């Protein structure tokens, strides 16, 4: 993923979700979702755990992610990433990111930890 132009990536993701999931609730592969709201269109990968959160619209969540007590809209979150107690909008998070306790429109590469 090209992290140099976050806005272009997030906008492209939005257009893909609008095009391919406009008549559906989105795509949820094999996720555990509890006490949360998923607002379509969105894509949620395999082995994702979402609790106490609002996800979507226009969110793409990669495999093996954990979203806890957070709000995620118009975002791309790649694989093996954890978001906790955060509000993310218009953001791009890479693989193996830990992001907590912040409100942001962020562009974060792989293997980064940001905690408040």
C-alpha positions in Angstrom: 0.0 0.0 0.0 1.3 3.5 -0.8 1.2 5.5 2.4 2.4 8.6 0.5 -1.1 9.6 -0.5 -3.5 8.6 2.3 -6.4 10.6 0.9 -6.2 8.9 -2.6 -6.1 5.4 -1.0 -9.1 6.2 1.3 -11.1 7.7 -1.5 -10.4 4.7 -3.8 -11.5 2.4 -0.9 -14.7 4.4 -0.6 -15.4 4.1 -4.4 -14.7 0.3 -4.3 -17.1 -0.2 -1.4 -19.8 2.0 -3.1 -19.4 0.1 -6.4 -19.3 -3.5 -5.2 -21.3 -3.4 -1.9 -23.9 -0.6 -2.6 -26.8 -3.0 -2.5 -25.6 -5.1 0.4 -24.6 -4.6 4.0 -21.0 -5.2 3.0 -18.8 -8.2 3.4 -18.1 -9.8 6.8 -15.8 -12.8 6.4 -15.6 -14.5 9.8 -15.6 -11.9 12.5 -16.7 -11.8 16.2 -18.8 -8.7 16.6 -20.3 -7.8 20.0 -22.0 -4.7 21.4 -21.1 -2.9 18.1 -22.7 -1.3 15.1 -21.5 -2.0 11.6 -22.7 0.7 9.1 -22.5 -0.4 5.4 -20.9 -0.4 3.1 -17.8 -2.0 4.6 -15.5 -4.9 4.4 -14.4 -6.9 7.5 -11.8 -9.6 7.0 -11.3 -13.0 8.7 -10.7 -13.5 12.4 -11.5 -9.9 13.2 -12.8 -9.0 16.7 -15.0 -5.9 17.1 -16.4 -5.0 20.5 -18.1 -1.8 21.8 -17.4 0.0 18.6 -19.0 1.6 15.6 -17.4 0.6 12.2 -18.3 2.2 8.9 -19.5 3.5 6.7 -16.7 3.0 4.2 -14.4 1.0 6.4 -12.1 -1.9 5.2 -10.7 -4.0 8.1 -8.0 -6.6 7.2 -7.7 -10.1 8.7 -6.8 -10.7 12.3 -7.6 -7.1 13.5 -9.0 -6.1 16.9 -11.2 -3.0 17.2 -12.2 -2.2 20.8 -14.3 0.7 22.1 -13.6 2.7 19.0 -15.2 4.5 16.1 -13.8 3.8 12.6 -15.3 5.4 9.5 -13.9 5.9 6.0 -10.7 4.1 6.9 -8.5 1.3 5.7 -7.0 -0.8 8.4 -4.6 -3.5 7.2 -3.9 -6.9 8.8 -3.0 -7.8 12.4 -3.8 -4.3 13.7 -5.3 -3.3 17.1 -7.4 -0.1 17.6 -8.5 0.6 21.1 -10.4 3.6 22.7 -9.9 5.6 19.5 -11.9 7.6 16.9 -10.5 7.3 13.4 -11.9 9.0 10.3 -10.3 9.2 6.8 -7.3 7.1 8.1 -5.0 4.5 6.7 -3.3 2.1 9.2 -0.7 -0.4 8.1 0.0 -4.0 9.2 0.8 -4.8 12.8 -0.1 -1.3 14.1 -1.3 -0.6 17.7 -3.3 2.6 18.0 -5.1 3.7 21.1 -6.6 6.6 23.0 -6.6 9.2 20.2 -8.8 10.9 17.7 -7.2 11.2 14.3 -7.2 11.3 10.5 -4.0 9.3 10.4 -1.6 7.7 7.9 0.4 5.1 9.8 2.9 2.6 8.3 3.5 -1.0 9.3 4.8 -2.0 12.8 4.0 1.3 14.5 2.7 1.7 18.1 0.8 4.9 19.1 -0.7 4.9 22.6 -2.1 7.8 24.6 
